[in-house]
Amino acid sequence: MNHLIIAPLLLPLVMGAVIVIGVNRSLAWQRTLGLLSSLAITLMTAVLLYQATTGPIQMYVLGDWSPPFGIILVLDRLSAMMIFITSVLALLCLLYAVRGTDEQGKNFHALFQFQLLGINGAFLTGDIFNLFVFFEIMLLSSYGLVLHGAGATRTRAGMHYVMLNLMGSSIFLIGVGLLYGLLGSLNMADMAVRLAHAPADNAALLQAGGLILFGVFALKAALMPLFFWLPNAYGFTSAPVAALFAVMTKVGVYVILRVYTLIFGDYAGGAANVLEPWLLPVALVTLVAGSIGVVASRDLRRTIAYMVVVSVGTLLAVIGTFETDAIAAAIVYLPHTTFMTAAMFLIADLIRQQRLDAGTVLTPDRPVGQERLLGLMFLGGAVAIGGLPPLSGFTAKVMMLTGVQSSSAAPWIWTLVLVGGLFGLIALGRAGSVIFWKTVPLDDGGSDAYSKPPHSGIPVYGGGYVLPVLVLLAISPLLVLCGGPLSEFAAAVAEQISQPVQYVEAVLGGDAVALLLSAAGGR
Amino acid sequence: MSVSVLYAGGGTLLFFIGLHALLVYPHLLRKILAANIMGSGVFMVFVALGARSSDGVTDPVPQAMVLTGIVVSLCFTAVALVLAVRIHRLTGCTTFVQDQEAAGD
């Protein structure tokens, strides 16, 4: 058994606990431990990604209780990719956070490690009740992080987030309970097999269970009409946390992809493909609503928060066709959009700190301190996120649009994705021109046109400060340069996802596969 | 069988009483209590699900899930209460009423 699979869960758990115990130690000590842990997780997930790419699906059985009785972790290509993205992003966010964000309150580093535990666990688990538990770990620590350095607005936005997710958890439990009551198993692979043999009179209840779960996943992924918590929560929290949360909505996307291809896939009898009529329309409506939010926001942070909604809508619209090519294209888009929205959150924070009066609100103010540096970074991020050549947004979008070509909904997807991209460009172009060009001019003494005295205390960023942002931005051209291997990898991921038989075989063995297929043949 | 129906029905009733309170009462403490009552309703449904086998033996897995759920809801309630206290300390009020004004500045 490959013990490396559980390491991305154990390490943040242990590190988080150690940091909690030493909470009164110096910040430097906490920072060192947090960064070391994140770096180690990144290296381990890179190895896991390599193993998953070249090898078969691996399973880790906790306590050697063989499935379906024990708890298992499953590493396939999709989950390996997701934990790798998460850990790279977390390392960069943490590098940014140690430049000051973590001084605003205690326990930042411990919460950050627990957050990683929750996210990695949700990606790796092969058991639907453990998925619930890891969701809760992820949420509990995210509450702490959302409120970190709290003000009144941040606290109130956080309260909304807590209440909504509290309801979401109850509903998740209802869905899981319903499915367990009907199927008698919580192991996802075992559920798939049992669902194939479920009696026909339970079909309606099983479908209801599947769709109740979709409601919860839609809340996590921020789909229409359940995304209204997102712009507040992401817009008001501290920048590195918002940047890390760029991957949290992708947890919802991942879970939708996993549950509705594995459990409610082609073999699921009466409940087969239960989500297919719903996902695409809901995702397209989300895309439209997000695009409207993007152009309507008067604050750069909120614009970017709405871009997260747009990216989720785009991803799920493409996945909603449930075609292998389209899923492969979405897999290429996913890392791009995660890293670029994270980069934009950090750039917005750099801009905010140098605009003492206006912050990220889009009104004319004095020019930022380092116009050329921030302007170029903003331009880079905007080009990538808006989907202009030569950066990764363009290639990913082209792949997605060609991927959905054979679907009957292709005209809708084409139109809305392209219009959404145009809206994003308009909003970012407007934001950039207000922040960098429409400035209140300064005279030689540093006073502005209203003869207010010059500001003091505008921070000047050194190399270390902007390094995480530059690395995040550099991922975009990297994704283009590695386009060939990346699209091959994405095709391999999509192939593995659209054949749940491989997953079932890795977890339960050949007999279960025969059982699964016999049900399919009988129909 | 009738006992489990009683549990499931009672749980459903509790869930909707909680949902009603959550939507109707503006006070944060009441909202937190309401969410807790909703959670208890779900747990009761789970206990009812334990009677799924026909030979009268109770399935232990739903009970294990309820225990986990209780731990989780305890943590949640604690976090929510701390938040409510913090909101009261920062804004002096115990509701969401002033949201619009806060978003405006």
Interface residues (C-beta under 8 A of the other chain):
Chain A: F129 V133 E136 L140 Y143 G144 L147 A150 G151 A152 T153 T155 R156 G158 M159 H160 V162 M163 L166 M167 S169 S170 L173 I174 V176 G177 Y180 G181 G184 L186 N232
Chain B: F15 L22 L28 K31 A35 M38 G39 V42 V45 F46 L49 R52 D59 V61 P62 M65 T68 G69 V72 S73 C75 F76 V79 A80 L83 A84 R86 I87 L90 T91 F96 D99 A102 A103
